[in-house]
Structure formats: C-alpha cells, structure tokens
Amino acid sequence: MTSTDAFSMSAVSAPQAVTAPRPKKERDLRLDFFRGIAMFIILFAHTPGNPWTLWIPARWGFSDATEMFVFCSGMASAIAFGATFDRAGIFLGSMRVAYRIWQVYWAHVGLFFATVALMVFLTDLDITSRNYWGNLNLWMLFVESEMWDNPNILFSFMTLQWVPNLFDILPMYMVILAMMPVVIMLARVHFGLVVAASLLMWLLAQRSLTEAFGLPYLNFTAEPWLGNDNWQRRWFLNPFGWQLIFFTGFAFMRGWLPKPPVTAWLIALAAALVLINIPFSNIGVREFDFEFAREWRSAHRQWFSKTDFGVLRFVQFLALAYLAWVIAGDKGARIRATASTLGRLWAPILALLLKVGQQSLAVFVVSIIVGRFNGVVLDLVGRSAMTVLLVNLFGMALLVATAYLASWMKSQPWRVKGGVNAAA
C-alpha cells in the first residue's frame, strides 16, 4: 500500500469533528405579535378611501400603529444590536448598525421608485380617471416650475433632503438608528445621560415649545427648494421627537429600565388613561359629537402632534403598552397559552401574525405599494361592504405571502441544497 493510499484510507476512516450547533435564541413572542398587528393596521391606513381606516385603533386615542411599530423596533434593536456592542465593541457594533441603515436606505429608494412607477402606470390607464401620482404630491417630479428654482429633485431625494408624502417612516427610522452608537456610549458612562439627551432632543423637536421660547427647532426640511427657514414642509415624522419612544423600548429590552410591577392600581390607572382619551379622539368627535372635545383638539394640537410626537401620544401609548404587556404575559406566555387553548381557531392566525411581525421591513415596503394599489381598485369597483372586505383580505394575503417568501429567502435554501449535492 502506498503512502498516498494509506493517507486516503485514514482520511476516510478518521472520525469527523462535530461542531455543536449554537443554541437558538428564543424570540420574544410579544414583539413579533404586536409588530404583525401593526403591519396590517398600516396597510389599512395607507389604503386611500378605505372605510376600515375609520375604525383602526388610532381613531380611539392619540397614538396609533406608528407608535407600536417604533416602540417594538426599539426593543427588537436592543436584541439585534445590543449583544454586538457588548461582544464586539463600539466600532463593530456601529458598523453593524451602519449596515442596517444601508439596507433600510435602499429599501426606501426602491419603495419610492416602485410606487411612483405603479402610480404613473395606473394614472395612464383608460379605466382610471384620477391622477394618482398627483395625490402623492409628486408634481415637482413631473412638472417644471420657476417657484421651485429648478431643484435637482433626484439628488434631493437620494440625499433625504426631499421626503415626499407617504415616504417618511424609513428616513425617520434611519436617523434614529444612527443615534444608537451614541446612546450606547452615553449609557456606559451613566444611564442618566441617555435620559437627558433623549428628553432634550424631544423638547427641541416640539415646534410650539421652540417657537414660544425662541429655541432652535430640530427637524429636517422635506422640500429644500422652499428654504430652510420655512415651517410648512418639514419631515412629517420628526426623528428627534420619535426617538423618545424608540429608545424607551430599547431601554426596557436592555434592562436599563426595570419592568413595571403588575398591580391592580397600576392596571386601573392605565385603563383610565386609555378611556379618558376616547372622548377627545377621532371617534369621540366623529361618532359622539363631543363639541368640547372638538374645540379642545383645535386649540391644543401641539399636545398630540404626530409630526413632533406630542406628549399625550406618549402617555396614551405607554398606558396601552402596559395593558398589552400585562395581558400578553412574560415573553407572550398568555398569547401562546391562548393558542394552545383555542387550537385550530387561533393557532394558524397566530402563526401568520408572528411571521408577518418577524419580516417587518419587507412587509412594510410591500404594504405601502399594495395599499396604494388597493385604493385604485376600490375607486374602480366601488366601496360596498363586500368589495372593501375582499380588497382588504387580498392585501392581507399579499403581506402574509411576502413574509413567508422573505423568511424562506433568508433561510438560504440554495446553500442546503448545495451541501446535499456536494456530499453526494
């Protein structure tokens, strides 16, 4: 036997080293569950002329699905990026955050151009009678005018200086993500610095407050050709205001803020805050015709401003989040127990919600496009109860399909197949 044969025989007969797989971290059921619900609500809210929008949770109080999504994103970011900062340090942790911002940026760009292309196509159809790209305030993209001083519109868009209507949440999310390394470094000195920095940014993002005291207003311009000193078109979702709720969720998941106790008086207080909101909500004014609430809303819009994340939105959301946290149980134990109890009725629905929540970025991007498309379909077929139901179910089915497709693609099935073929 030659030395080569001996080496070959030993290589075949030698036991292969087996690497123990890393234990898979259990996902927090609550995050995926509530993000899944938020994705469907966002679909309904972004479908023009959708009657279901009149009854979404936002109509019952000051906060809406945006708070739910941003708060849960803060908690998810603490899980996804916090361990990287702890394990690999500030530099590599920041690089991972930068990579995520890069992904979100191109999702934003792709979403915009895909939506514009779809709206132009639908506007040009013989069966439609509306200018759908005009409804998105895209006139400056297609119509030249001296009032805009011939701006480089595409450059303004690519550098996030021009943030068109509807395309504001991903830019806001990118800016908040960019704050994360600074927040981590401040927390390593003292958590009080995080609280002070977050509150200071939030205060300077309150337009009415800065106007009253002559302070600089923190927000980005959404239409640079109108000048930086105008107050008419800034980012609709001000990242310097919305970072407060993002880093609240981030701090809870990092353990910087303790879990609130589950007590009867705290549950009663949270429930009372939620109920007190209803007379002043859209439902209270629209359905119950509370004149005092209408007058109060007109005079105090700054307290529940969506752009600057008014304080009443924060208070009401915290009350809702506490009640949801109590109902869901630790890591969603009660949600899972309910699935076991109801079995065939609830378990499939829960599985769909969790999958949609797990793939929130891909689902969100698709939901914006599908929502605009569904609005055109409703214009064409009418808005009877049946057509509205079918169109909304169609949109929900597309979101579920997107979630499962994104999950399957992330699993990289081609690598598994390639490994099997190589072994054979």
Wavefront OBJ file of the C-alpha trace (Angstrom):
o trace
v 0.000 0.000 0.000
v 1.443 3.343 -0.981
v 1.670 6.263 1.396
v -0.970 8.030 -0.667
v -3.373 5.115 -0.256
v -2.701 4.987 3.453
v -3.398 8.699 3.766
v -6.629 8.279 1.813
v -7.754 5.370 3.967
v -7.011 7.262 7.162
v -8.838 10.311 5.898
v -11.944 8.235 5.174
v -11.889 6.261 8.384
v -10.990 9.137 10.697
v -13.943 10.385 12.732
v -15.205 13.755 11.621
v -15.138 16.578 14.124
v -18.637 17.566 15.054
v -19.298 21.160 15.975
v -22.171 21.564 18.367
v -24.733 23.985 16.965
v -25.236 27.160 18.897
v -28.406 27.165 20.909
v -31.036 29.147 19.056
v -32.278 32.172 20.959
v -35.976 32.120 21.638
v -37.728 35.087 20.024
v -39.846 37.314 22.193
v -43.363 36.422 21.084
v -44.747 39.820 22.036
v -42.533 41.728 19.596
v -43.487 39.666 16.561
v -47.152 39.517 17.610
v -47.665 43.257 18.010
v -45.486 44.172 15.028
v -47.601 41.802 12.948
v -50.773 43.565 14.071
v -49.153 46.938 13.329
v -48.296 45.857 9.786
v -51.918 45.063 8.965
v -53.130 48.316 10.515
v -50.556 50.246 8.475
v -51.860 48.515 5.334
v -55.430 49.624 6.101
v -54.317 53.166 6.985
v -52.338 53.560 3.751
v -55.163 52.380 1.504
v -56.812 55.588 0.221
v -60.546 55.725 0.844
v -60.546 52.548 2.923
v -63.616 52.614 5.238
v -61.810 50.314 7.672
v -59.464 53.207 8.416
v -62.306 54.908 10.288
v -62.180 52.232 12.989
v -58.487 51.408 13.431
v -57.048 51.877 16.970
v -55.712 55.341 16.074
v -59.282 56.615 15.910
v -59.864 55.719 19.573
v -56.986 57.698 21.038
v -53.965 59.843 20.294
v -51.445 57.105 19.452
v -51.610 54.723 16.505
v -49.803 51.831 14.844
v -46.728 54.010 14.235
v -46.023 54.117 17.974
v -46.481 50.366 18.179
v -44.086 49.789 15.303
v -41.377 52.221 16.520
v -41.548 51.037 20.149
v -41.277 47.376 19.132
v -38.476 48.278 16.712
v -36.576 49.814 19.607
v -36.997 46.620 21.618
v -36.003 44.472 18.645
v -32.941 46.664 18.005
v -31.814 46.155 21.596
v -31.879 42.404 20.953
v -30.356 42.543 17.475
v -27.614 45.118 18.061
v -27.133 45.300 21.819
v -25.284 41.990 22.052
v -22.988 43.058 19.194
v -21.968 46.196 21.067
v -21.352 44.134 24.211
v -19.391 41.421 22.438
v -17.536 43.240 19.651
v -17.249 46.795 20.938
v -18.406 50.197 19.782
v -16.703 50.189 16.376
v -18.002 46.855 15.110
v -21.378 47.459 16.727
v -21.580 50.773 14.892
v -20.616 49.072 11.641
v -23.455 46.605 12.065
v -25.868 49.478 12.652
v -24.458 51.242 9.573
v -25.072 48.099 7.524
v -28.686 48.039 8.680
v -29.081 51.708 7.775
v -27.666 50.840 4.333
v -30.325 48.132 3.922
v -33.141 50.430 5.057
v -31.898 53.211 2.775
v -32.129 51.069 -0.347
v -35.487 49.732 0.784
v -36.628 53.366 0.957
v -35.264 54.147 -2.518
v -36.737 51.000 -4.050
v -40.109 51.614 -2.382
v -40.276 55.148 -3.749
v -39.470 54.333 -7.360
v -41.640 51.217 -7.389
v -44.602 53.194 -6.030
v -44.046 56.075 -8.456
v -43.842 53.669 -11.406
v -47.058 51.946 -10.315
v -48.921 55.233 -9.813
v -47.831 56.570 -13.215
v -48.901 53.305 -14.864
v -52.309 53.339 -13.177
v -52.850 57.031 -13.953
v -52.258 56.379 -17.669
v -54.816 53.558 -17.881
v -58.019 54.298 -19.767
v -60.159 52.825 -16.992
v -58.870 55.239 -14.330
v -59.891 58.862 -14.104
v -57.615 60.252 -11.400
v -54.034 61.475 -11.222
v -52.634 59.060 -8.659
v -49.075 60.372 -8.686
v -50.526 63.830 -8.128
v -52.247 62.540 -4.987
v -48.774 61.792 -3.606
v -47.689 65.402 -4.209
v -45.162 64.397 -6.864
v -45.788 67.402 -9.097
v -42.232 68.642 -8.707
v -41.013 65.352 -10.160
v -43.026 65.686 -13.374
v -43.879 69.381 -13.747
v -41.319 72.141 -14.096
v -41.999 75.415 -12.327
v -39.959 78.505 -11.562
v -41.223 78.563 -7.970
v -39.067 75.539 -7.165
v -35.980 77.273 -8.559
v -35.134 74.298 -10.772
v -34.045 71.963 -7.974
v -32.070 68.820 -8.582
v -35.026 66.776 -7.485
v -33.473 63.320 -7.729
v -30.335 64.398 -5.851
v -32.547 65.896 -3.154
v -34.431 62.627 -2.870
v -31.342 60.417 -2.757
v -29.802 62.578 -0.011
v -33.051 62.570 2.028
v -33.495 66.314 1.623
v -36.751 65.785 -0.239
v -39.013 63.394 1.668
v -42.301 63.096 -0.252
v -45.671 62.409 1.318
v -46.060 58.799 2.470
v -42.317 58.095 2.339
v -41.335 59.383 5.762
v -41.132 56.463 8.175
v -37.992 54.797 6.790
v -35.943 58.040 6.751
v -37.049 58.661 10.341
v -36.011 55.118 11.255
v -32.572 55.566 9.656
v -31.820 58.723 11.628
v -32.843 57.072 14.892
v -30.676 54.037 14.142
v -27.730 56.383 13.574
v -28.241 57.681 17.131
v -27.819 54.201 18.628
v -23.986 54.108 18.982
v -24.059 57.476 20.767
v -26.782 56.219 23.107
v -24.749 53.086 23.865
v -21.660 55.168 24.714
v -23.665 57.511 26.929
v -25.195 54.544 28.746
v -21.722 53.177 29.510
v -20.984 56.407 31.371
v -24.376 56.731 33.071
v -27.944 55.969 32.046
v -28.946 59.425 33.241
v -27.050 60.884 30.278
v -29.237 58.851 27.908
v -32.381 60.149 29.583
v -31.134 63.744 29.496
v -30.052 63.580 25.839
v -33.290 61.915 24.720
v -35.506 64.363 26.607
v -33.510 67.369 25.364
v -33.865 66.247 21.735
v -37.573 65.620 22.251
v -38.106 69.068 23.789
v -36.268 70.798 20.925
v -38.414 68.802 18.484
v -41.619 70.355 19.856
v -42.371 73.131 17.393
v -44.751 75.053 19.654
v -42.249 74.980 22.530
v -39.330 76.213 20.445
v -41.456 78.991 18.964
v -42.571 80.126 22.436
v -39.032 80.313 23.857
v -37.131 81.241 20.691
v -35.215 77.965 20.620
v -33.944 76.145 17.520
v -36.472 73.661 16.152
v -34.932 70.253 15.482
v -36.318 68.732 12.296
v -35.209 68.286 8.706
v -36.609 70.116 5.719
v -38.719 67.974 3.405
v -38.596 70.365 0.461
v -35.205 72.130 0.315
v -36.180 74.467 -2.526
v -38.608 76.262 -0.206
v -35.747 77.324 2.072
v -34.575 76.051 5.440
v -36.444 78.720 7.403
v -39.939 77.765 6.282
v -42.238 75.942 8.702
v -44.554 74.471 6.137
v -42.852 71.282 4.993
v -40.545 69.512 7.385
v -40.269 65.773 7.823
v -43.735 64.553 8.740
v -42.245 62.131 11.288
v -39.631 64.137 13.161
v -36.870 61.692 14.190
v -35.759 63.937 17.062
v -39.226 63.609 18.575
v -39.869 59.969 17.726
v -36.541 58.776 19.119
v -38.094 59.102 22.585
v -40.409 56.141 22.111
v -37.803 54.120 20.194
v -35.226 54.405 22.985
v -37.890 53.799 25.617
v -38.445 50.368 24.075
v -34.685 49.987 23.635
v -34.054 50.794 27.326
v -36.689 48.336 28.546
v -35.232 45.494 26.488
v -31.635 46.333 27.505
v -32.655 46.264 31.157
v -31.833 49.938 31.704
v -35.441 50.481 32.762
v -36.999 47.975 35.185
v -40.109 46.038 34.335
v -43.179 47.823 35.716
v -44.926 45.933 38.509
v -48.226 44.226 37.827
v -50.564 45.746 40.389
v -54.285 46.400 40.451
v -53.890 50.152 40.929
v -51.432 50.477 38.030
v -53.722 48.475 35.751
v -56.642 50.691 36.790
v -54.599 53.846 36.127
v -53.542 52.643 32.655
v -57.111 51.660 31.790
v -58.387 55.036 32.986
v -55.872 56.882 30.802
v -56.960 54.875 27.774
v -60.666 55.506 28.440
v -60.174 59.218 29.109
v -58.649 59.534 25.649
v -61.762 58.286 23.861
v -63.942 61.441 24.173
v -61.062 63.506 22.743
v -60.296 61.024 19.984
v -61.458 60.976 16.390
v -64.232 58.577 17.420
v -65.368 60.909 20.200
v -65.648 63.866 17.869
v -66.987 61.974 14.860
v -69.395 59.482 16.391
v -70.416 61.085 19.683
v -70.170 64.697 18.507
v -68.468 65.959 21.661
v -68.272 69.673 20.904
v -65.975 70.395 23.851
v -63.551 67.783 22.536
v -63.593 69.285 19.052
v -62.800 72.720 20.446
v -60.060 71.335 22.669
v -58.440 69.441 19.782
v -58.414 72.578 17.628
v -56.768 74.639 20.373
v -54.222 72.073 21.605
v -52.985 70.175 18.557
v -49.390 70.500 19.729
v -50.112 68.141 22.625
v -50.853 65.248 20.289
v -48.883 66.294 17.203
v -47.894 63.264 15.162
v -45.042 65.099 13.472
v -43.258 66.027 16.697
v -44.603 63.126 18.787
v -46.685 65.159 21.243
v -46.604 64.187 24.888
v -50.197 62.900 25.001
v -49.368 60.342 22.321
v -46.536 59.098 24.522
v -48.659 58.925 27.667
v -51.537 57.116 25.998
v -49.237 54.647 24.268
v -47.422 53.793 27.493
v -50.789 53.065 29.104
v -51.792 50.842 26.176
v -48.405 49.131 26.130
v -48.616 48.373 29.832
v -52.061 46.809 29.473
v -50.891 44.783 26.464
v -47.796 43.683 28.397
v -49.916 42.509 31.330
v -52.359 40.674 29.066
v -49.624 39.029 26.980
v -47.685 37.803 29.988
v -43.942 37.220 30.291
v -42.483 36.826 26.778
v -46.023 36.371 25.480
v -46.823 33.334 27.617
v -50.551 34.067 27.656
v -50.633 34.551 23.890
v -49.035 31.149 23.455
v -51.355 29.607 26.041
v -54.359 31.029 24.213
v -53.129 29.384 21.026
v -52.963 26.064 22.833
v -56.444 26.514 24.280
v -58.260 27.646 21.132
v -56.280 25.283 18.920
v -57.450 25.205 15.341
v -59.154 28.584 15.506
v -56.339 30.711 16.895
v -53.089 28.834 16.222
v -52.995 29.452 12.418
v -53.861 33.135 12.880
v -51.129 33.470 15.499
v -48.605 31.806 13.205
v -49.428 34.269 10.404
v -49.173 37.296 12.713
v -45.824 36.144 14.069
v -44.411 35.541 10.603
v -45.518 38.995 9.422
v -44.000 40.571 12.541
v -40.701 38.760 12.022
v -40.320 40.152 8.487
v -41.494 43.678 9.247
v -39.202 45.591 6.864
v -40.083 43.564 3.784
v -43.760 43.517 4.750
v -43.834 47.271 5.366
v -42.330 48.052 1.966
v -44.851 45.811 0.214
v -47.746 47.176 2.316
v -47.203 50.719 1.041
v -47.294 49.584 -2.586
v -50.237 47.243 -2.034
v -52.134 49.931 -0.110
v -51.895 52.405 -2.987
v -52.886 49.697 -5.477
v -55.858 48.664 -3.348
v -57.002 52.282 -3.232
v -57.134 52.336 -7.032
v -59.042 49.041 -7.076
v -61.619 50.479 -4.657
v -62.006 53.513 -6.910
v -62.811 51.186 -9.792
v -65.075 48.605 -8.121
v -66.725 50.827 -5.528
v -66.688 50.735 -1.756
v -69.513 48.413 -0.789
v -69.032 46.318 2.333
v -68.216 43.222 0.264
v -65.714 44.872 -2.087
v -63.953 46.553 0.828
v -63.735 43.213 2.639
v -62.354 41.387 -0.398
v -59.826 44.095 -1.272
v -58.528 44.259 2.301
v -58.294 40.473 2.522
v -56.387 40.488 -0.773
v -53.909 42.988 0.660
v -53.521 40.983 3.870
v -52.867 37.814 1.876
v -50.111 39.575 -0.065
v -48.459 40.681 3.176
v -48.545 37.136 4.525
v -47.111 35.790 1.270
v -44.366 38.420 1.424
v -43.482 37.428 4.991
v -43.202 33.744 4.169
v -41.221 34.436 0.995
v -38.805 36.743 2.830
v -38.368 34.172 5.593
v -37.696 31.423 3.057
v -35.145 33.560 1.207
v -33.361 34.440 4.448
v -33.010 30.737 5.227
v -30.824 30.474 2.067
v -32.320 27.195 0.856
v -29.820 27.049 -2.006
v -26.991 26.526 0.493
v -28.723 23.486 1.989
v -29.331 22.030 -1.430
v -25.742 22.705 -2.456
v -24.451 20.970 0.663
v -26.502 17.866 -0.065
v -25.285 17.752 -3.653
v -21.671 18.178 -2.568
v -21.955 15.353 -0.070
v -23.459 13.098 -2.703
l 1 2 3 4 5 6 7 8 9 10 11 12 13 14 15 16 17 18 19 20 21 22 23 24 25 26 27 28 29 30 31 32 33 34 35 36 37 38 39 40 41 42 43 44 45 46 47 48 49 50 51 52 53 54 55 56 57 58 59 60 61 62 63 64 65 66 67 68 69 70 71 72 73 74 75 76 77 78 79 80 81 82 83 84 85 86 87 88 89 90 91 92 93 94 95 96 97 98 99 100 101 102 103 104 105 106 107 108 109 110 111 112 113 114 115 116 117 118 119 120 121 122 123 124 125 126 127 128 129 130 131 132 133 134 135 136 137 138 139 140 141 142 143 144 145 146 147 148 149 150 151 152 153 154 155 156 157 158 159 160 161 162 163 164 165 166 167 168 169 170 171 172 173 174 175 176 177 178 179 180 181 182 183 184 185 186 187 188 189 190 191 192 193 194 195 196 197 198 199 200 201 202 203 204 205 206 207 208 209 210 211 212 213 214 215 216 217 218 219 220 221 222 223 224 225 226 227 228 229 230 231 232 233 234 235 236 237 238 239 240 241 242 243 244 245 246 247 248 249 250 251 252 253 254 255 256 257 258 259 260 261 262 263 264 265 266 267 268 269 270 271 272 273 274 275 276 277 278 279 280 281 282 283 284 285 286 287 288 289 290 291 292 293 294 295 296 297 298 299 300 301 302 303 304 305 306 307 308 309 310 311 312 313 314 315 316 317 318 319 320 321 322 323 324 325 326 327 328 329 330 331 332 333 334 335 336 337 338 339 340 341 342 343 344 345 346 347 348 349 350 351 352 353 354 355 356 357 358 359 360 361 362 363 364 365 366 367 368 369 370 371 372 373 374 375 376 377 378 379 380 381 382 383 384 385 386 387 388 389 390 391 392 393 394 395 396 397 398 399 400 401 402 403 404 405 406 407 408 409 410 411 412 413 414 415 416 417 418 419 420 421 422 423 424
